[in-house]
Amino acid sequence: MRKAEFAPCLPTRGTAVPAGPDWIHEIKHDGYRLTVHREGKRVRLFTRNGHDWSDRYPLIVEAALRVRIGSFVLDGEAVLLGVHGRSDFDGLHSRQHNDDVQFYAFDVLMTEGDDLRKLPLSMRKASLARLLARRVNGIFLSDFERGEIGPDLFRHACMLGLEGLVSKRNDRPYRAGISPNWVKVKNPAHPAMARIKETFR
């Protein structure tokens, strides 16, 4: 199980995308939430519930070993890219394509022993961009947009058939557990909504 100090921050469910200047907006990829921990030559992958999946996704492990520093913790999403670069959750869930699963990194929690979680998200994003400035196959830097574009971006994501958006306060630190500073709004027509309904039947 993962050490408790790196438990993930979780978004609250929202019905409307925030539109203020202090928010950033990320596309919600339909995958599995993971944290990637590297310490020297050892890489471990942990699910949001703390399960060790280090042996499941070799491409992510190999990519983490090619990142230019030897110690870090990344937060993000394990995704299987399908047609037109969209995430294929059914293919991911089948476990038949584990060798092709990649990682979209949207946050960095630690680098070289320095805990970055106390920093505002804007500074963590800048650190993440520097860390992943040299592209490595298997780990992507997750794109985001700033400010009042959020509602328009959400409508466009729905038109493209994407899962939705996660909006985050740009000026807040990283906190484990459910946070009002992260808001997830899902596309009501996306298959992920049907999976949720099925779960609660």
URCOR-V611893 format. One record per residue. N is the residue number from 1. RES is the residue in three letters. OMEGA is omega in degrees with one decimal (NA if undefined). Layout:
# URCOR-V611893
n: (N;N)
res: (RES;RES)
omega: (OMEGA;OMEGA)
This chain:
# URCOR-V611893
n: (1;2;3;4;5;6;7;8;9;10;11;12;13;14;15;16;17;18;19;20;21;22;23;24;25;26;27;28;29;30;31;32;33;34;35;36;37;38;39;40;41;42;43;44;45;46;47;48;49;50;51;52;53;54;55;56;57;58;59;60;61;62;63;64;65;66;67;68;69;70;71;72;73;74;75;76;77;78;79;80;81;82;83;84;85;86;87;88;89;90;91;92;93;94;95;96;97;98;99;100;101;102;103;104;105;106;107;108;109;110;111;112;113;114;115;116;117;118;119;120;121;122;123;124;125;126;127;128;129;130;131;132;133;134;135;136;137;138;139;140;141;142;143;144;145;146;147;148;149;150;151;152;153;154;155;156;157;158;159;160;161;162;163;164;165;166;167;168;169;170;171;172;173;174;175;176;177;178;179;180;181;182;183;184;185;186;187;188;189;190;191;192;193;194;195;196;197;198;199;200;201)
res: (MET;ARG;LYS;ALA;GLU;PHE;ALA;PRO;CYS;LEU;PRO;THR;ARG;GLY;THR;ALA;VAL;PRO;ALA;GLY;PRO;ASP;TRP;ILE;HIS;GLU;ILE;LYS;HIS;ASP;GLY;TYR;ARG;LEU;THR;VAL;HIS;ARG;GLU;GLY;LYS;ARG;VAL;ARG;LEU;PHE;THR;ARG;ASN;GLY;HIS;ASP;TRP;SER;ASP;ARG;TYR;PRO;LEU;ILE;VAL;GLU;ALA;ALA;LEU;ARG;VAL;ARG;ILE;GLY;SER;PHE;VAL;LEU;ASP;GLY;GLU;ALA;VAL;LEU;LEU;GLY;VAL;HIS;GLY;ARG;SER;ASP;PHE;ASP;GLY;LEU;HIS;SER;ARG;GLN;HIS;ASN;ASP;ASP;VAL;GLN;PHE;TYR;ALA;PHE;ASP;VAL;LEU;MET;THR;GLU;GLY;ASP;ASP;LEU;ARG;LYS;LEU;PRO;LEU;SER;MET;ARG;LYS;ALA;SER;LEU;ALA;ARG;LEU;LEU;ALA;ARG;ARG;VAL;ASN;GLY;ILE;PHE;LEU;SER;ASP;PHE;GLU;ARG;GLY;GLU;ILE;GLY;PRO;ASP;LEU;PHE;ARG;HIS;ALA;CYS;MET;LEU;GLY;LEU;GLU;GLY;LEU;VAL;SER;LYS;ARG;ASN;ASP;ARG;PRO;TYR;ARG;ALA;GLY;ILE;SER;PRO;ASN;TRP;VAL;LYS;VAL;LYS;ASN;PRO;ALA;HIS;PRO;ALA;MET;ALA;ARG;ILE;LYS;GLU;THR;PHE;ARG)
omega: (-179.8;172.9;-173.0;-174.3;178.0;173.5;-172.1;167.4;-176.1;-179.2;168.8;176.9;179.6;177.2;179.1;-179.5;177.2;-174.3;-176.6;-177.2;-176.6;-176.8;165.5;-173.5;-179.4;172.8;176.0;177.4;-176.8;-176.6;179.2;177.0;179.3;161.7;-179.3;-178.2;173.5;173.6;-175.9;-179.1;-179.1;176.7;176.2;178.8;-178.4;175.6;-179.9;178.0;174.4;179.0;-177.6;179.2;-174.9;-178.4;-172.0;-171.7;-174.6;-179.0;178.6;179.2;-179.2;179.6;179.8;179.2;178.7;175.3;-165.3;176.0;-169.5;-177.0;179.2;170.8;178.0;174.6;-179.5;-171.9;172.0;-170.9;169.2;-178.9;-179.6;-177.4;178.0;177.3;178.3;-179.4;-178.2;-175.9;-179.3;176.8;177.2;-176.5;-178.8;-178.8;178.7;-176.4;-175.4;-178.2;-177.3;-175.9;-178.3;-172.4;171.9;-179.1;178.0;178.2;174.3;-174.2;-178.1;171.0;176.6;177.0;179.9;178.2;-177.0;-172.2;179.4;-179.2;174.1;-177.3;-179.2;179.8;176.8;177.5;178.8;177.7;179.2;179.6;177.1;-178.3;-175.8;-179.5;176.0;-174.2;173.9;-179.5;179.4;175.8;177.8;169.2;-176.8;-179.0;174.9;175.9;-175.9;162.6;-165.2;179.2;-172.1;-178.7;177.9;178.2;178.7;178.7;179.2;178.2;178.4;178.3;179.9;179.2;179.7;-172.0;-179.2;-178.1;164.0;179.3;-173.8;175.2;-174.3;-170.6;-172.9;176.0;179.0;179.4;177.2;178.3;-177.1;-174.3;173.7;179.7;172.0;-177.7;179.6;176.5;-174.8;172.1;-176.5;-179.1;-175.9;179.1;179.2;178.8;177.7;178.3;178.4;-179.8;-179.5;-179.1;-173.4;175.6;NA)
